[in-house]
Amino acid sequence: MTAVSIKIPETMTEYAEPKDESMLLSRNAMILYPYIQNETISFGKAAQILGLHKMDLITLYGRLGVPYFTQTAEELENDVNTLNSLMF
């Protein structure tokens, strides 16, 4: 581990230092999430950075309310329709 300095609003100060290892892991996972979302890194790479198995990271994000699948119901329906049309 290494220490970094970040600028945060003063009112966030009490929340900036994790109280335990679980909170530290959650914070670090959330720092990485925007890079997963913009496809700079994959879930697998983020898990590797955090020292986790990919499935454990996906589970952690689920507990934090961050979905693994971001597809809308309409997008899913379009994909199913496309697959159905290709199969018949």
C-alpha positions as CSV (number, residue, x, y, z in Angstrom):
1,M,0.0,0.0,0.0
2,T,1.0,3.6,-0.5
3,A,-0.4,6.8,0.7
4,V,-1.8,9.5,-1.6
5,S,-3.1,13.0,-1.0
6,I,-6.5,13.9,-2.4
7,K,-8.6,17.1,-2.2
8,I,-12.0,16.6,-0.7
9,P,-14.7,18.9,0.7
10,E,-14.0,19.6,4.4
11,T,-17.3,18.2,5.3
12,M,-16.2,14.8,4.0
13,T,-13.2,14.6,6.3
14,E,-14.9,12.4,8.9
15,Y,-15.7,9.8,6.1
16,A,-12.3,9.9,4.4
17,E,-10.5,7.5,6.8
18,P,-12.0,4.0,6.7
19,K,-12.7,2.5,10.1
20,D,-11.8,-1.1,9.2
21,E,-10.5,-3.2,6.4
22,S,-14.0,-3.8,4.9
23,M,-14.5,0.0,4.6
24,L,-11.0,0.4,3.1
25,L,-11.8,-2.2,0.5
26,S,-15.1,-0.7,-0.3
27,R,-13.6,2.8,-0.6
28,N,-10.8,1.5,-2.9
29,A,-13.3,-0.4,-5.0
30,M,-15.4,2.7,-5.5
31,I,-12.3,4.7,-6.5
32,L,-11.7,2.2,-9.2
33,Y,-15.3,1.9,-10.4
34,P,-15.3,5.0,-12.8
35,Y,-12.3,3.4,-14.6
36,I,-14.3,0.2,-15.0
37,Q,-17.3,2.2,-16.2
38,N,-15.3,4.1,-18.8
39,E,-13.6,0.9,-19.9
40,T,-10.1,2.0,-18.9
41,I,-9.8,-1.2,-16.8
42,S,-11.9,-4.4,-16.6
43,F,-13.6,-5.9,-13.6
44,G,-10.8,-8.5,-13.7
45,K,-8.1,-5.9,-13.6
46,A,-9.8,-4.0,-10.8
47,A,-10.1,-7.2,-8.8
48,Q,-6.4,-8.0,-9.4
49,I,-5.4,-4.5,-8.2
50,L,-7.5,-5.0,-5.1
51,G,-6.2,-8.5,-4.5
52,L,-9.6,-10.1,-5.0
53,H,-11.1,-12.7,-7.2
54,K,-13.3,-11.1,-9.9
55,M,-16.4,-12.8,-8.5
56,D,-15.7,-11.4,-5.1
57,L,-15.4,-7.9,-6.5
58,I,-18.6,-8.2,-8.4
59,T,-20.3,-9.4,-5.2
60,L,-18.8,-6.4,-3.3
61,Y,-20.1,-4.0,-5.9
62,G,-23.5,-5.7,-5.7
63,R,-23.6,-5.1,-1.9
64,L,-22.6,-1.5,-2.5
65,G,-25.6,-1.1,-5.0
66,V,-23.4,-1.0,-8.1
67,P,-24.8,-3.4,-10.7
68,Y,-22.5,-5.7,-12.8
69,F,-25.0,-5.6,-15.7
70,T,-25.9,-2.1,-16.8
71,Q,-28.0,-3.1,-19.7
72,T,-31.5,-1.7,-19.7
73,A,-34.6,-4.0,-20.1
74,E,-35.1,-2.5,-23.6
75,E,-31.5,-3.3,-24.6
76,L,-31.8,-6.8,-23.2
77,E,-35.1,-7.3,-25.2
78,N,-33.4,-6.1,-28.4
79,D,-30.5,-8.5,-27.8
80,V,-32.9,-11.4,-27.3
81,N,-34.9,-10.5,-30.4
82,T,-31.7,-10.3,-32.4
83,L,-30.6,-13.7,-31.2
84,N,-34.0,-15.1,-31.9
85,S,-33.9,-13.8,-35.5
86,L,-30.4,-15.2,-36.0
87,M,-31.5,-18.7,-34.8
88,F,-34.5,-19.1,-37.0
